[in-house]
Structure formats: C-alpha cells, structure tokens
Amino acid sequence: MAHEHAAPTLHGLMAEFENADALVAATNRARLEGYRHMDAYSPIPIEELTEALALPRTRLPMLVLLGGILGGAGGYGLEYWSQVIAYPLNVGGRPFHSWPHFIPVTFETTVLGAALAAFVGMWALNKLPMPYHPVFNVPAFARASVDRFFLVIESTDPRFDRHATQKFLEAQHPVGVSEVAP
Amino acid sequence: MAEALDHPHDPLAGMSTDGLRTPAVIAPGHDFNSVTDKIAGIVLTKRTPIGWFFGFAIAFAFLLLLNLTIGKLLLEGIGIWGNNVPVGWAFDIINFVWWIGIGHAGTLISAILLLFRQQWRTSINRFAEAMTLFAVACAAMFPLLHTGRPWLAIYWLFPYPNSMTLWPQFRSPLIWDVFAVSTYGTVSLLFWFTGLVPDLATLRDRAESPVARKIFGVFALGWRGSARHWHRYEMAYLLLAGISTPLVLSVHTIVSFDFAVSVLPGWHATIFPPYFVAGAIYSGFAMVMTLAVPLRKFYHLEDFITMRHIHNMTKVMLVTGMIVAYGYVNEAFFAWYSANPYEGYMMLNRMTGPYAVFYWSLILINALMIQLFWFRRVRDNVALLFVLSLFVNVGMWLERFIIIVTSLHRDFLPSSWDIYTPTRWDFAMFTGTIGLFLSLFFLFIRFLPALAMFEMRTIVPEAKLQGDHH
C-alpha cells in the first residue's frame, strides 16, 4: 500500500466467532482485561454489546428533539411571517394571525424536522458513509453481514500488544484470529 | 425445536401449531444462513424468472399508457378529463385519496406495529414500505397534474420567495395536504432506506458480479455491522417509528380535511378524520394482501410469510373495515338526525340517485362481504383471500367515488345539478398509475431484498443469547 510507511502497520487483531454468545462473552472479558479501543461486529443488533463495550448513551434523541423544535418553530414562523407580515390577505374575515389554521402545517414540519434529524444525525454520528475501512481487508469479514460475529481490538489501544492480545483472543474460543491491515 | 424458537420479546412468537392455534411467524428450521440465502437469492440470482418478465411487461405497458396520457394532458389541458362544473373534482382526487390510503398500511406495519412489538410485522414490513412509497408517488401525480401545468403551480403549492412576492394560503386544507403528503413521502423514504442499509451491506458482501458489488456498496454507505453503529441505528429506527406513528394518522386526517373543512353536504362531517384513517388502513392492508399472496407463492416464501401473517392481515382488515362501516352508518344517521334538507337529500341521492348502484356495491363489499373474515375457513383459504382483497380495493375506490362525486353533482342549487361521466383518458390515467405502481414493485422485487433480512435474522432461534452476560 502506498501510505504504508506513515500509517501503523496494523489496524488491530480480529477474532471471528460462531455465535452471538461467544462474541458477547469475549467482549466482556476484553473489557475486564482493560481493552478500550475495540469494536464488535455482528449481522444483527445485539443489545448486550452496549454494556459489554461500555458504550455511552447516544446523543441522538436530543438531536431529534432539537430537529423537531426547529421544524415546528420554522413551520409556524414561516406561516406567521408569510400570512401576517409579507402577504396579509383577508380570508373570510379571519384575523391575519389565525393560529388554529397554522397547526396542521406546524405539526407536519415538526415531524419532518425530527425525522431529518434522526436520519442525518444517526448517519453522521456513525461517521457513515465511509468509503474505506480496514476491517474489510480480512476476507472472512464478508460473513459479518450474514452469520459470523467479530471482535476487533485496535492497535491504538494502550494495552495492545501484538502477541499478548493475540493470545488473549485465541483463549476466547474463536473460529480464528487474523491481523487487520490498516 | 419449537421451544427454542421463542423470542425474548414475545413468548408466543415462535410457537408451533401443535397445542396452539396460532401459526409461527417463521417456519421452524431456519437459521441466519438459510434466511439470508433465500431472500438474497431472489436478488442475486442470474436467472430472472420468466414470470417476472411476463408480469413486468404487462405493468410496463400500462406505464407507457400513463406516459401517453400525461403527454396528451400537458398538450391539450385537463379538458380531456370528464370533470367539469359542478363536479370539479373527480378521478383526480378519487385516485389521489385511494393511493394515499393504500400507502398507510405500509407505515402502520413498519412503525406502529414496531412500537407495539408485533413481531409478525418483520417479514412483511419491507415490501409494505416499498408499497407505501410507490403508492405515494402515484397519489402525488393526480393533484399535481390536475393543476394542468405543474411547473407553473409550484408557487402556490410550496412557499419560496418568488418574483411575484406571493405566498401560499396557509388557511387552506389543500396547502396542509401539500405539507402532509410531502412530509409523508419524505419520512417514508428515510425510514425505508434506513431499514435497507444493513441488507444492502449483505448484498454487497455476497454479490458475485463486481458491478453489483459496487452499486450495492455505494448504497450500503460502508455499513460494517459495528456494535456502536447498531446501537445508534436501533435508536434511530425506534425514533423514526415513533415519529411516523402520529404522522401516518395525521396524513389521512388532513386528506379528510380537504373535504370536511368545506360546507358541502356529504363532506362537512366530523366523523371524517377517523373514518378516513380507518379506511386508509383497511384498503392498505387489502393491497398488502394483494401483493403478498402472489409474492409468497411465486417466490416460495411460505416459510417467511406464514399463515400467521395472512390471518393477522385479515383480522386487521376486518376491524378497520367495520370502523369504516360504522362511518357509513354514522353518515346516514346524521343526514337524518341533522334534519337538514340538504344533508337528507344528499343521503337519499346516494342511496337512490343515479350512482346508487355504486353506493350499494360499496356497502356490499365494505360492510357485508368482510363479515366472511370472521370465519377461520375463509382466513385459511389464501386464494379466496386474494380475490376478496381485490374486491376490497375496488370497494374502497367506490367509496371515494361516492363521497366525491355524489356530494358534488347535486349540491344546494338544483339549477347547477349535473351528471359526471369519466372519459377514456380518466381511465387511462388511473390504470396507468396502476402500471407505474406495479412496474416499480416488480423492479423492487428483482433488485432489492423484498423482506428485511437483518430483521428476519433476529427472529430465528440462533439470534437468541443463551448465557447470562450480566
């Protein structure tokens, strides 16, 4: 690879497991062992991994709330500004600021703002789309989207040691342990 | 095997038929691989079934008819349609409401049933959501083309600073409708695409052709199944479901406001919002049934779309259909109870006027025929259910025809009464959108996973954690 001289020679070590139980158990033990820079990969969402990896609470609900408030305020603001200030029009003698009429659109823009925040926020926090990631260098990883489970301990972890970490992973009854090229 | 199939969320979900009368949501004996193979195989196969080409060709012919009709419409104007004063709204709005209503079942299945942890939604949500998107696309066409020249209509539909400094009239339900439908379309698309991403990653990893791998790869966004990603993904999915639930109820409510906010007898009724929402879900489930029955038969998906799904869909149709029937009774009751001569005549005209045959047909279908769904023997007969679901589609179309046409053609002033007859272009446009809908659906089945693979994996026994990890 062209940038081999600058980048670390190893992204990390990857252990492949046959089932979710083995992955969760291994992840738990790795955390207890003191590893922090690691990630688990699975073809289905596994709730237990949140705890095993000690993942922090996601900020997504807050973003969605903000998106909803912005959408609602924006929708109502647009209606107020266009119907009262920019283009006041007498419709059946109603006041310009006939707020009950403004509710349906406000509701819809609230929903739109919240949904866009959920969608954009989730992908942004996940740093996706990402065109390249080292884990795909391992051929066996193709099964991560079908039926296999993977734990990667990254070389940036302070406790990472090429041999000790490999030994640790091999002790977790994996199908195999492989190096992940950067 | 049977006891291993149960799921942490729903102890009844995986039970086999012995001992219980409820069939399983997935046939026993499946694991991650068999589920993935079966569903991905439909997309990744090199051999497209000959029946697919046959079906697509018919659908595409109708799509071409739609193109022809739109061309003629743009050249000559909306005079090619049969609607004219006093029936200013006819096929365009009938079909709009019909299509939008059909879409509602997709969102109900994907969002509301998710919140209620109805596990049986898992095998039908993906194609039901696709159905929603395509139905909304068909629906949106009608009001847009009814403007005659849609490219000139944009300034009173959408608020944007234009050179005339004009703004849309936000006191009109028609503008609420623009916001409701465009929000609905957008949110449905986001929800659908979010659900697709992990499956696109599976297709990327399994595709043999380098071109397919590239294309699936781009749309999979580099998804790698990381636990950190899943964590936020599940949260986003749940939030989108929570947001979509009030949204789907609001959309048909606002569609009903198009009528209910006016002062026309037959439209000006407070029952309209719940009556429309129930009707939407009822017709939508009928369309899901219409699509699911051939899909499971021709692609041999009986293991995934089981009798449990067929039964549940039938029961939803029965319940929502009876709410709709209550709406009919309510309309008739208030026509009498209001003691208003215009309201009374509207109802009499529906029952005995020139369109009475349509009124009684819809009563026959939507109120009487659906009583068949009470019987288990009917619910077990898939072929019969397919035919009945087609009738429900027709019945709900007739309902909109009756609501719109009979209310308009004889209103307050007898001197302006008239009879509405659709032209051949009305029918061409309607069947054309059916062609568009089916063409999109055929393409969807061929090129995208019609069932949600990653969600299907979560309901096989393999997905259940055995040990205590706490």
Contacts between the chains, C-beta under 8 A, distances in Angstrom:
chain1	res1	chain2	res2	distance
A	19	B	462	6.9
A	20	B	462	8.0
A	20	B	463	7.0
A	20	B	465	5.6
A	21	B	465	5.5
A	21	B	466	5.2
A	21	B	467	5.2
A	21	B	469	7.9
A	24	B	465	6.5
A	24	B	467	7.6
A	24	B	469	4.9
A	25	B	467	6.6
A	25	B	469	6.6
A	27	B	227	7.9
A	28	B	469	6.0
A	39	B	226	5.1
A	39	B	227	6.2
A	39	B	228	6.3
A	40	B	226	7.3
A	40	B	227	4.2
A	41	B	224	6.0
A	41	B	225	4.5
A	41	B	226	5.7
A	41	B	227	7.1
A	42	B	225	5.5
A	42	B	227	6.8
A	42	B	230	7.1
A	43	B	32	6.3
A	43	B	198	7.8
A	43	B	202	7.4
A	43	B	225	6.0
A	43	B	454	6.5
A	43	B	457	6.0
A	44	B	32	8.0
A	44	B	454	5.9
A	44	B	457	4.9
A	44	B	458	5.0
A	44	B	463	5.6
A	45	B	230	4.1
A	45	B	231	7.8
A	45	B	233	6.9
A	45	B	234	5.1
A	45	B	454	7.9
A	45	B	458	7.3
A	46	B	227	6.9
A	46	B	230	7.2
A	46	B	465	7.4
A	48	B	465	6.2
A	48	B	469	5.0
A	49	B	227	4.0
A	49	B	230	7.5
A	49	B	231	7.7
A	50	B	227	7.2
A	50	B	231	5.4
A	51	B	469	7.6
A	51	B	470	7.4
A	52	B	227	8.0
A	52	B	469	6.8
A	53	B	227	5.6
A	53	B	228	7.3
A	55	B	227	7.1
A	55	B	228	6.2
A	55	B	231	5.4
A	58	B	231	6.3
A	58	B	232	4.9
A	58	B	235	5.4
A	60	B	232	5.6
A	60	B	235	5.0
A	60	B	236	6.0
A	60	B	239	6.9
A	61	B	235	6.9
A	61	B	239	6.6
A	64	B	239	5.1
A	64	B	243	7.6
A	68	B	243	7.9
A	75	B	179	7.8
A	78	B	159	5.9
A	79	B	170	4.7
A	82	B	159	6.1
A	82	B	167	3.8
A	82	B	168	7.4
A	82	B	170	7.0
A	83	B	167	7.2
A	83	B	170	5.5
A	83	B	171	7.5
A	86	B	165	7.1
A	86	B	167	5.9
A	87	B	165	7.0
A	87	B	166	6.5
A	87	B	167	4.3
A	89	B	169	7.0
A	91	B	169	6.8
A	91	B	171	5.2
A	94	B	171	6.7
A	98	B	171	6.1
A	101	B	170	6.2
A	101	B	171	4.2
A	102	B	170	6.1
A	104	B	173	7.7
A	104	B	176	4.0
A	104	B	179	7.2
A	104	B	180	7.1
A	104	B	250	7.4
A	104	B	254	5.6
A	104	B	257	7.3
A	105	B	170	6.0
A	105	B	175	7.0
A	105	B	176	5.8
A	105	B	179	4.8
A	107	B	246	7.9
A	107	B	250	6.0
A	108	B	176	7.5
A	108	B	179	4.2
A	108	B	180	5.3
A	108	B	183	4.5
A	108	B	247	7.8
A	108	B	250	6.9
A	108	B	254	7.9
A	109	B	179	6.9
A	109	B	183	7.4
A	111	B	183	5.7
A	111	B	187	6.6
A	111	B	243	5.6
A	111	B	246	7.1
A	111	B	247	4.8
A	111	B	250	7.6
A	112	B	183	4.6
A	112	B	186	6.4
A	112	B	187	6.9
A	114	B	239	7.5
A	114	B	243	5.1
A	115	B	183	7.9
A	115	B	186	7.2
A	115	B	187	4.4
A	115	B	190	5.7
A	115	B	191	7.8
A	115	B	240	6.2
A	115	B	243	5.1
A	115	B	244	7.6
A	115	B	247	7.9
A	116	B	186	7.8
A	116	B	190	7.4
A	118	B	190	7.7
A	118	B	236	4.9
A	118	B	239	4.7
A	118	B	240	5.3
A	118	B	243	6.8
A	119	B	190	4.4
A	119	B	194	6.5
A	119	B	236	7.0
A	119	B	240	7.3
A	121	B	236	7.4
A	122	B	194	7.5
A	122	B	232	5.2
A	122	B	233	6.4
A	122	B	235	7.4
A	122	B	236	3.6
A	123	B	221	6.9
A	125	B	232	5.5
A	126	B	226	7.9
A	126	B	228	7.2
A	126	B	229	4.7
A	126	B	232	5.6
A	126	B	233	7.3
A	128	B	221	4.6
A	128	B	222	5.6
A	128	B	223	6.7
A	128	B	229	7.2
A	129	B	221	3.7
A	129	B	222	5.3
A	130	B	221	7.4
A	130	B	222	3.9
A	131	B	222	6.1
A	132	B	222	7.6
A	133	B	222	6.1
A	133	B	224	5.9
A	135	B	224	5.8
A	136	B	224	7.2
A	141	B	224	7.9
A	142	B	205	4.3
A	142	B	206	7.6
A	143	B	205	7.5
A	144	B	205	7.6
A	144	B	224	6.6
A	144	B	225	4.9
A	145	B	198	7.0
A	145	B	201	4.6
A	145	B	202	4.2
A	145	B	204	7.6
A	145	B	205	4.7
A	145	B	206	7.9
A	145	B	223	7.6
A	145	B	225	5.9
A	146	B	32	6.3
A	146	B	33	6.7
A	146	B	36	5.0
A	146	B	202	6.1
A	146	B	205	6.9
A	146	B	206	7.0
A	147	B	31	7.4
A	147	B	32	3.8
A	147	B	33	5.1
A	147	B	36	7.0
A	147	B	462	7.9
